């Protein structure tokens, strides 16, 4: 099957927001990381994101592509 890039779909903006690859949540840059890692918006409850969801990567740092880079994930 030949997959083509639709003409109306633009390439991702390198300066645009970073979203989690696993759950689609928007991530925020980690202070002092110089744009090298991002985290879910924090919650008052460990293991949950700001929306109250429990993605397995809620407490993990993420790379620019949104992939979790820590080996340990929060458990439900």
Residue pairs with C-beta under 8 A, 6 or more apart in sequence:
17 26
17 27
18 26
18 27
18 29
18 38
18 62
18 64
18 65
18 66
19 25
19 26
19 27
19 66
20 26
20 27
20 40
20 55
20 57
20 62
20 66
20 68
21 62
21 65
21 66
21 67
21 68
22 55
22 56
22 57
22 66
22 68
23 49
23 53
23 55
23 57
25 40
25 41
25 49
25 51
25 53
25 55
26 41
27 38
27 39
27 40
27 41
27 62
27 66
28 38
28 39
28 40
28 41
29 35
29 37
29 38
30 36
30 37
30 38
30 39
30 61
33 61
35 64
36 63
36 64
37 61
37 62
37 63
37 69
38 61
38 62
38 63
38 64
38 66
39 59
39 60
39 61
39 62
40 49
40 50
40 55
40 57
40 58
40 59
41 49
41 50
42 49
42 50
43 49
43 50
43 52
43 58
45 52
46 59
46 74
47 54
47 58
47 59
47 74
47 75
47 76
48 54
48 58
49 55
49 58
54 74
54 76
56 68
56 73
56 74
56 75
56 76
57 68
57 70
57 73
57 74
58 74
59 70
59 73
59 74
60 68
60 69
60 70
60 72
60 73
60 74
61 68
61 69
61 70
62 68
62 69
63 69
